[in-house]
Amino acid sequence: MQTMKRVNWKTLLPVATLAAATLLMPAAHGEAPAPSSAAAAAATDDAQRAQALLARAVDAYRQQGDGVFAAFNGPVEFVDRELYVWVLGTDGVMLASGGSSAALIGRKVANMRDAFGTPFFYDMLEKAKTSDTGVVQYRWLNRLHHKPERKVTYFHKVGERLLAVGYYIPRASPEQATAMLERAVAALQADPAKAAAAFNDLNGGYIEDDLYVFAVALDDGKFLAHGVSPRLVGTNSYLLTDRNGTPVVRLMVDALRSSDSGELDYAWRNPVTRQIENKHTRFRKVGDTLVAVGYYTR
């Protein structure tokens, strides 16, 4: 079977345009945060690849019907790196998959839930009752990282079949990081001790995928909280450097001598991908404490 290369772009769903701007340090408190151009470009590319693969699969299904399922299940023709096609019947039965969900083929999955309890198959089936195209979000096993990650999936209904392609989002957005930072600031202002305990707690509400809070005492540089590595609490943050030798926290503290907020770029380990990646961290001064949240930009 030859690979079909024609893409019907009319079947593509709109891709949200993400603004990009230069990252500065320090940033004046109250300024609108500037999204990372690298993060925006990566997210847009993944979405476009997913939609292009879905469009190609829809074209193939319209020409070949269920006979194309064998190609969807294969490892080559309808696979684009980590992206693959899967098909759900309107009766809730998994019919084809080129990815990890292949183990579900032939089974009724309508009531299946993701790691966070989201009945995403059911949600997709409900949306398909009123629209032939749509988007669902959930958490699914990423075979590259061997752990559940956030996934955005586009679907297109053709007759009694829902064809779908999704992409993973192991990296939080600048907006999510800023929102968590604002919550952390409010928590520190309300009750510093309670906030620090919550920042360190896996169930405290301040650890979401690759996002987490860390807090440092401005008088001696010791960690008060660290969402990913609580063992650092009580240690000297000034001793930490990235792989390029950047004294990360030391620079943040220095920036807060003349401003109540700032931003810094450096290289750090992403707790989701477990790789050293570029990180952009926003930080604030709350009394005698530095509080920060950063996001990764690949």
C-alpha positions in Angstrom: 0.0 0.0 0.0 1.4 3.4 -0.9 1.5 6.2 1.5 -1.1 8.9 0.7 0.5 12.3 0.8 -2.5 14.5 -0.2 -3.8 16.5 2.7 -7.3 18.0 2.6 -6.6 21.2 4.6 -10.3 21.9 4.9 -10.5 19.1 7.4 -8.0 20.8 9.7 -9.1 22.4 12.9 -8.0 25.9 13.6 -4.6 26.2 15.4 -4.5 28.8 18.1 -1.9 31.5 17.5 0.4 32.0 20.4 2.1 35.3 20.9 5.8 35.5 21.4 8.0 38.1 22.9 11.5 38.7 24.2 12.1 37.5 27.8 13.5 40.1 30.1 14.9 40.2 33.7 13.7 41.8 35.9 10.1 42.4 34.8 8.0 45.1 36.4 5.3 43.7 38.6 2.0 43.9 36.9 3.3 43.6 33.4 1.6 41.1 31.1 3.8 38.0 31.0 5.6 37.4 27.7 5.2 33.8 26.4 8.3 31.9 25.3 8.6 32.0 21.5 10.3 28.5 21.7 7.4 27.1 23.7 4.8 28.7 21.4 6.5 27.4 18.2 6.8 23.8 19.7 3.2 23.7 20.7 2.0 25.1 17.3 4.2 22.6 15.4 2.8 19.6 17.4 -0.8 20.7 16.9 -0.2 21.2 13.2 1.4 17.8 12.8 -1.5 16.2 14.6 -4.1 17.9 12.5 -2.2 17.1 9.3 -2.0 13.4 10.2 -5.7 13.4 11.1 -6.6 15.0 7.8 -4.6 12.4 5.9 -6.3 9.6 7.8 -9.8 11.1 7.1 -9.0 11.3 3.4 -7.8 7.6 3.5 -10.9 6.5 5.4 -13.2 8.2 2.9 -11.6 6.3 0.1 -11.1 2.9 1.6 -13.5 2.7 4.5 -12.8 0.2 7.3 -10.2 -1.4 5.0 -7.7 1.2 6.0 -7.7 0.1 9.6 -4.8 -2.2 8.9 -2.7 0.7 7.8 -3.8 2.7 10.9 -2.6 -0.2 13.0 0.8 -0.3 11.3 4.0 1.3 12.5 4.8 3.3 9.4 2.2 4.8 7.1 0.1 6.7 9.6 2.7 7.3 12.3 4.6 10.6 12.6 7.2 10.2 15.4 5.1 10.0 18.6 1.8 10.7 16.8 -0.5 8.0 15.6 -4.1 7.5 14.4 -6.8 5.7 16.4 -10.5 5.0 15.6 -13.5 4.8 17.9 -16.9 3.6 16.8 -19.9 5.6 17.9 -20.9 2.5 19.9 -17.8 3.1 22.1 -15.7 0.2 20.7 -12.0 0.8 19.9 -11.5 -0.2 16.2 -8.0 0.7 15.3 -4.8 2.3 16.8 -1.2 2.7 15.8 -0.2 3.4 19.4 -0.5 2.2 23.0 -4.3 2.0 22.7 -3.9 -0.9 20.3 -4.3 -3.1 23.3 -7.9 -1.9 23.5 -8.9 -2.8 20.0 -12.2 -4.7 20.0 -13.1 -3.5 23.5 -15.8 -1.1 24.6 -14.0 1.8 26.1 -16.7 4.4 26.5 -16.6 4.3 30.3 -12.8 4.1 30.6 -11.2 7.0 32.5 -7.7 8.5 32.5 -5.3 8.8 35.4 -7.2 11.7 36.7 -10.6 10.2 36.4 -11.7 11.9 33.2 -14.1 9.9 31.0 -12.5 11.2 27.8 -13.8 8.6 25.4 -17.3 9.3 26.7 -16.7 13.1 26.4 -15.6 12.6 22.8 -18.6 10.5 21.9 -20.9 13.1 23.4 -19.2 16.0 21.5 -19.5 14.0 18.3 -23.3 13.9 18.7 -23.5 17.6 17.9 -20.3 18.2 15.9 -18.3 16.2 13.4 -15.0 17.7 14.7 -13.8 18.6 18.1 -11.0 18.4 20.7 -10.7 16.6 24.0 -7.9 16.7 26.7 -6.9 14.0 29.1 -3.8 12.1 30.4 -2.4 9.1 28.5 0.8 7.0 28.6 3.6 8.6 26.6 5.7 5.7 25.4 8.7 8.0 25.0 8.7 9.0 28.7 7.0 5.9 30.1 4.5 7.9 32.1 1.0 9.5 31.8 1.1 13.0 30.3 -1.4 15.6 29.3 -2.7 15.0 25.8 -4.7 17.1 23.4 -6.6 15.0 20.8 -8.4 16.2 17.7 -11.2 14.0 16.3 -13.2 13.9 13.1 -16.4 11.9 12.7 -17.0 10.1 9.4 -20.2 8.2 9.4 -20.1 5.9 12.5 -16.4 6.3 13.0 -14.4 8.8 15.1 -10.9 9.2 13.7 -8.5 10.8 16.2 -4.9 12.0 16.6 -3.5 13.6 19.7 -0.2 15.2 20.9 1.4 15.3 24.3 2.0 18.4 26.3 4.7 17.5 28.8 5.5 21.2 29.3 3.3 23.7 30.9 2.5 27.0 29.3 3.8 30.4 30.5 0.2 31.3 31.5 -0.1 28.2 33.7 3.2 29.1 35.4 2.1 32.6 36.0 -1.2 31.5 37.5 0.6 29.1 39.9 3.0 31.8 40.9 0.1 34.2 41.7 -1.6 31.5 43.8 1.7 30.9 45.6 2.2 34.6 46.4 -1.4 34.8 47.8 -0.8 31.7 49.9 2.5 33.1 51.3 0.8 36.4 52.1 -2.0 34.7 54.0 0.0 32.1 56.0 3.8 31.6 55.2 4.2 28.4 57.2 1.1 26.8 55.8 2.0 27.9 52.3 5.5 26.4 52.6 4.1 23.1 53.7 1.7 23.0 50.8 4.5 23.8 48.3 6.3 20.7 49.5 3.2 18.5 49.6 2.5 16.3 46.5 -1.2 16.8 47.2 -0.8 20.5 48.2 -2.0 21.8 44.9 1.3 23.3 43.8 2.7 20.4 41.7 1.3 20.1 38.3 3.2 18.1 35.7 6.5 20.0 35.2 5.3 23.0 37.3 6.2 23.4 40.9 7.0 26.1 43.4 10.2 26.8 45.3 10.7 29.4 48.0 13.9 30.8 49.5 14.6 32.9 52.5 16.2 36.2 51.4 18.2 36.7 54.5 20.3 33.5 54.3 19.5 31.9 51.0 18.1 28.7 52.4 15.3 26.8 50.7 12.0 27.0 52.6 10.2 24.9 50.0 10.9 22.9 46.8 8.0 21.0 45.2 10.2 18.5 43.3 13.1 18.2 45.7 11.9 18.8 49.3 15.2 17.4 50.5 16.7 20.7 49.6 14.7 22.5 52.3 17.2 24.0 54.7 20.1 23.9 52.3 22.0 26.8 50.8 20.3 27.7 47.5 23.2 29.9 46.5 25.4 26.8 45.9 23.1 25.5 43.1 24.2 26.1 39.5 22.9 24.9 36.2 25.0 22.9 33.8 26.4 26.2 32.4 27.6 27.3 35.8 24.8 29.8 36.3 24.2 30.5 40.0 20.5 30.4 39.5 19.0 31.4 42.9 21.8 33.9 43.6 20.9 35.8 40.4 17.3 35.9 41.4 18.0 37.2 44.9 20.3 39.9 43.4 17.5 41.0 41.1 15.1 41.4 44.0 17.4 44.0 45.6 16.1 46.5 43.1 12.7 45.1 42.1 9.8 43.1 43.6 9.8 40.6 40.7 11.9 39.2 37.9 12.5 36.5 35.3 15.5 34.3 34.5 16.5 31.8 31.8 18.7 28.8 32.6 19.1 25.1 32.0 17.4 22.7 34.4 16.1 19.1 34.6 12.5 18.7 33.6 10.8 16.4 36.1 8.5 15.0 33.4 10.8 14.4 30.5 13.8 13.9 32.9 16.0 15.8 30.4 18.0 19.0 30.9 16.0 21.7 29.1 15.8 25.4 28.9 13.7 26.9 31.7 12.2 30.3 32.2 11.4 31.1 35.8 9.3 34.0 37.1 9.9 35.0 40.7 8.5 37.4 43.3 9.4 38.9 46.6 6.9 38.4 49.4 8.1 39.9 52.6 11.5 38.3 53.3 10.9 35.4 50.9 11.6 34.7 47.2 8.9 32.5 45.6 9.2 31.2 42.1 7.7 29.1 39.4 9.2 28.2 36.0 8.2 26.5 32.8 10.3 24.6 30.2 10.9 25.6 26.6 12.8 22.6 25.2 
